[in-house]
């Protein structure tokens, strides 16, 4: 098949996908396959039946993460979860690893979010009966081995040092020291040099006893489970966990939007060897806000436009991107990665934002008229090909289709589906809220894109940081980063 023919077929598929009821059927099928139960101590259990997949994915999710971090103990949740993977009272670490290796299975810890963490098991259906007692014993009765604790702590120290030696990771850490000042998100989930030096095994045990309690927990299972059997197994184990003597509501995550301010910080780092790294962080709507879907699409459009202006047209950076995260208190970022001209890139960034406020973006990659109909891409006009500027309306459907394809692709495994369900529970207490996001994306209009670009990417105060060697930093005019240098609205 010729490349051009393949492109035409892709476009036709995208157009037909966006105009049909595929996503409606997808939502209905998934809704019917999800059961929501409750263990006797109040822990919610969500089971998503998947009869066509032999992999079992089971996770225990924990609400909160950094909001529970004691003063000076950043990273303690991650350390605690990793200790749960290091054996239990009934299974030594060596025995645990041998069994998991023999069964091609895994037990893992996730703590890379400000808002939640998880302890997971994945295995084949035929091994689940054998591995469930092992998995649950690790969670309920950790070994708390002193030598394993030293190894976990040392690994986190090494990782932190590696991050601080990497210019971009160092930039993010230093910027967040300012951006999250006086906010719980300042307690970085990977720990800090100071906290990792001071956390003891007894601190971890105390933290586990105080915070790994039922009111924080969700259980999510994806696979061809026997629902009643799984419910009974969990009820007889996790369901036996006692509730705290007094009701303890989840701590509130305060807003940092009122703390946001326009500022530029210059961070000297001689090891950058003349290269600069530029980043702006600024408040953005959380995933439950009506503006969030439009911000997601606008970020993707701005991402491509920045690449066109900063890298392609001006050769001013190795990489450049815009991204909106999805936390409870949310923010977005604009990044220029590896530039030798940080004194110039702010103008290029503002130019891109200005273009989008005027209703323009870069053209889609595939000619819509070649597929026999308009609506995606820029047709046959050479001035409207990829890398040229087109009305947002001409490219919007392409960006929607691109996002939807990626979104469904992220649900390819039972483990990824379990993670999606847990995220939905954390942010909306609804296990299937993630299924409705596609419809929200499809409802975004050109007017929405222009509005959110102006509201969040233009009007919102931005906290900038440029990290580089002193000779590069001294070229920067701070006022350029304090004022908009684009073409205006």
N, C-alpha and C positions, 0 to 999 in steps of 0.2 A: 504493500500500500504506500502511495506517495505521501510525503510529509504534509503537503497542502490538503490532500483528501482527509487525512487524519485530523487535521485542525478543524476542517469543516464539520466532521462528525462530532468532534468534541463540542463545538459551538451549538450544533443542533441539539445535542443531548442536554447541554446546560439550559438552553431556552425551553425545551420541553419539560425539564425537571422543574424549573421555576414556575411554569404555568399549570402544572397538574396537581393532583391531590396526593402525591407520593408521601409528603411529610405528614399529612393527616392520617393516612393509613399507618405510617410508622409510629406515630404517637399512640394510636388506638391499640395497635398490636403490643406495644411495650407496656401500656397501661394495664392491659389484661393479664400480662405475665408478671406483674409485681404484686406481692402480698406484703402487707404491713401488719406486724404482730407486736406484742409487748411482753417482755419477760416479767416475772413476778415482782422484781424490784424496780420496774418502770423503765428499763432500758429498751428503746425501740429496736426491733429487728425487721429489716427489710430483705426479702428474698425475691430475686428476679430469676424466674425460671428460664433456662436456656437448654432445651432438650437436644439441640444439635451440636453441643460442644462438650467434650469430655473433661475439660479443665474446670476445676472448682476454685473459685476465688472467694475468700472469706476475710473480712477485715473488721477490726474494732477501731472505730473512729473516736477521737477525743476532741471535744469543742474547746477552743480557747487558745491553747499554746502560750504565746508570749504574755497574754493578759494575766496569767497565773505566775509569771516569773518573779521570784523574790528579788529584792534589791541586791544588785551585785552578782546575780547568779545566771546571767544570760547564757543560754544554751543548755540549761539543766533538763528541759523536756527531751531534747534530742539525746542527751547522754542517758537519761532514764530509759527511753525506748530502745536504744541500742543495747543497753544491759539486758533487756528482755530477750534479745536474740542470742545471748551468750550462755544459755543453759538455764535449767531450773533445778529445784530440789530433787526431782526424780531423774533428770537427764543432764549429764555433764555436757559441757560445750563440745567435747570431742565426740561423744555419743550422738549429740544432736546433729553435728555436721556430717557424721558418717551416714546416719539414717536419711537425711535430706539429700545427700549425694546419691545414695543408692536408689532413691525414689524420684530422682530428677525434679525435686520440689524445692520450695524456698520459703523462708520466714524472713520478713523484712520490716524495717522501721522507716516511716516517712515523717519528717518534721520540718519540711521546707516551706512552711506557710506561717504567716503571722497568726492565722485564725484557727488552725486545727492541725492535728497530727493523726497518725494511724499505725496500727500494728497488723501486718497482713500475712496470710498463708495462701500460697497457690500450689496446687497439686493436681494430679489426675484423679478421676473419680474412684478408681480402684484402690487408691492409697489413702483416701480421706479418713476412713474408719480408724486406720492405724495412726495417722498423723494428727488428727484432731486432739486426742488427749495430750500429746506432746506440745502442740501449739498452745492449748489453753493452760497447761501447767507452766509454760514459760511466762504467760501473762499474769497468772494468779500467784505463782510461787517462784519468783526469780531466784537464781542461785546467788546473786550478789557476790560473785567471786572477785576478790581484791585484785588479782593479777589481770583479769579481764577488764576491770575498771581502769587500771593503769593504761592498758592498751587502747581502750576507747578514748580516754582523755588525751593520750599522746597523739592518736590519729587526728582528733579534732584540733589539737594545737598545731600539728603539721599543716592541716588543711587551712587553718586560719592564717598561718605564716605564708603559705603559698599564695593565698588571696591577697595578702598585703604586699607581696613581692610582685604581683601582677598589676600593672598600672591601672587597667580598667576596674578590676575588682577593688583595688584600693580607693579609686575615685568613688565608687558606689558607697563603700563603707564610710568614707569621710563625709560625703554629701549627706548621707542619712543621719550622721551625728548631728548635723544642723537641722535637717528637714524634720526629723522626728523628735527633736528636743522637747522634753516635758511630755512626751506621748509614750504609751506602752510599747509601740512598735520600735522604740529605740532599743529594746532588749532583743538584739539580733539572735535569731534562733540557732545560728551556728556558733554562738559564743564569741567572746572577746578575749584579748590577751590577758586582761586582768581577771575576768570571771573564770576562765579555764585554769588559771593559776590557783584559784581559791576554792573551787568546788571540791568537796570531799565525798567519799562513798556514803558517809552518814547523811550528808546533805541530800544525796540522791534517794536514799531510803526514806528519809523524812518527807521529801517531795512526793514520792510515789504514794506513801500512805495517806497524805493529805489531799492529793489532787487526782489520783487515778480512781475516781469514785463514780458510782452509777449515773449521777445527774449530768456528767460530762459525756457519757458514752452513747454511741450508736453502733449497731452491728449490721453489716451489709454482706449478703451472700449472693453470688451470681454463678449459676451453673445448673445442672440437672439434679438439684437437691431433692431429697425426700423431705418435704417441708415439716411434717410432723416430727420426724426423727431428729432433724436439725434443731427444731424448737425445743424438744425434750433435752437434747444434749446441752444446749446453751442454758436452758432454764436450770439444769442441775449443776451448772458450773458458774458462769457469769451471773446467773439469776440469784445465786446465793450471796453475792456481795452485799454487805450491809449498807444501807443508806446512812448519810451523816446524821448525827444526833439532832442537828438543827438544819432546817432547810437553807440551802446556800444557792441563791440565784446566780446565774452566770454573770460575771462582772461585765459592766458596760464598756464598750470600746468608744472612747470619746472622739469627737471630731477634731481633726487637726486643720481643717480648712480655715478656721479663724486665726490660726497661727501662721498661715502662709504669708509670705512676704517676698517682694522682688529683691533679690540679692545676688551678688556674684562673689564666690570664694575662689581664690587662686591657691592651688595646692602644689607647692614645690616637690618635685620628685626627680632627682638627678638621674635615676636609672631609666627614665623614659627616653633618654638619648635623643633629645630634640623633637620627639613626637609629642603631640598633645592629645588629650582625651577630654571631650566636652560633653556635659550632660545637664539637662534641666529636669527637675521634678516639680510637679504642680498638682493640686487637688483635681480629682475627676469624680464623676458620679459612680456610685457602687452598682453592682450588677442587678439590683432590684429597682434602680431608678429608671424612669421612662426614657431618659436620654442615653442610657448605657449602650443599647444596640447601635444607635447612630454614632456614638463615640468610637465603638469598635470598628465600624466600617470607615469612618473618617480617618482613623489612625492608619488603616491599611492604605487608603488613598494618599494620605500625607507621606507615608513611608516610601511609596513609589516615587512621589513627586520630589521628595528630598534626595533620593538616590539619583534621580535625573539631574537635578540642579547642582548638588554638592559634588557628586563623584563624576558623572558623565560630562556635564557641561564645563565644570570648573576644575575638575581633578583635585578637589580640596579635601578629600578624605578617603580612606580605604573602605570604611563602612559607615552607614548612617541609617538611623531608623527612628520610628515613632511607635509607641506602644502604650496601650491602656491596660492596666492590670485589673484584678477583679476581687479586691479585698473588701472587708466590711467598711473600713475607712479607706477609700480608694484614691489612687493617684495615677498619673500618666508620666511618661518620660519621652524626651527627645535626646538623641545621642548622636554625636559624631565621633567615630572610632578611628584613631590614628590620623591626625591631621598635622601638617606643618604650618598651617595658617589659621590658628584659632582666632586671630584678630579679624578674619574675614568671614568665617562661616556663619556667624550670627546673622549677618545680612542675608545670606543665602537661605537660612532657615526662615527668616521673617518674610522673604520674598515668596517662598512656598506657601506659607500660611496666608499671605495676602492674595495669591492666586486662588486659593480655595475659597476665601471669603467672597471673591468675585465670581465664584461658581465654575472654576476651571480645575482640571486635573490632567494627568497624563493619559494618553489614549490606551485602550485595551490592546492586548497583544495579538488578537485575532480579528481579521476583517469580517464584520458581520454580513456585509453585502455579498461576500464570497459564499456565504451559506444560504443565500437566497432571501434573506430578510434583514431588516434593520433592528436596532434595539440593543445590540451588544457590539462594542468595538467602535471603530471610526470609519467604516466603509472603505472605499478605494482612494480617497483623497490622500495623497502623499504627505500633506501637511498635518494630517490627523492620524498618522501612524504611531506606533509605539515610540515613546520618547517625545512626542509633540503634545501640545495642550488642546484639550477638548472640553466641551461642557460636561459638567459632572453627570448630567442626565444621560449622556451617551455612554458613559462607562459604568454607571451605578449597577446595572444588572449583572455585568461581568464580575464586579467585586462581590456582589451577593453570592453568585454561584461559586466563586472561588472560596469564599468563607464557608459556605454550606458543605462543599465537597470536603474541605479540611475538617469541618466539625464532625461530620459523620465518620470520616476516616479515623478520628481519635477514639471511636467506639468500636474498634476492630477486635478487641480482646475482652474477655470477661474481667480481667483485672482493670482495664481502662474504664469499662462500664461501671464497675464497683466504685472506682474513684469519682466518676461523674455523679453517681447517686449520692455518695457521701458529701461531695461538694454542695449538691442541691439541698441536702439536709442541713448542712452547716449554715448556709446563707438564706434559706427560706423555710426550713423545716418541712419541705415537701420533696419526697424522693424522686419525683418525676418532673420537677420544675425545669430541669435541663432540656426536656423534650420540647418545651414550648419556645425555646429561644430562636429556633429557625424561623418560626412565624413572625417573631418580633423583628428579626433581621429583614425578612421579606417585606415588611411594612414600612421600612425606612424610605423616606423620600429625599429628593435633591434638596428641598428646603430644610429638612432636618440636618443634613450634612453641613450645609452652610451655617446654619444656626449654631450647631455644637462646636464647629471650628471657631466661630467668633466667641462663643461663650466660654469655652474651656481653653482653647489653644492660643487665643488672642487676649482675652480680657483677664484670664486667671493669672494672678501673680506667680512668677516662676523663680525658683531657687536654682541658680546656675553654679556649676563648678567647672573649672578648667584645671587639669593636672598636667604638669609638664616640668621641664627644667627651667631654671630661673631666666636664662637668656630668651626663651620663648615667651614666658609669662610677661616679661617686661614690655613686650610689644602690644599688649592688649589694652584697649581703652575701655575702662569699666563702664562708662556711660553708654557704649554701644550695646551692652548687655542689659542696661536698665531701661532702654527705650526701644520701641518698635521701629525697625528699619525697612519694612516692606513698603508696598505700594498703597497701604491702607485698605479700606473696605471696598 
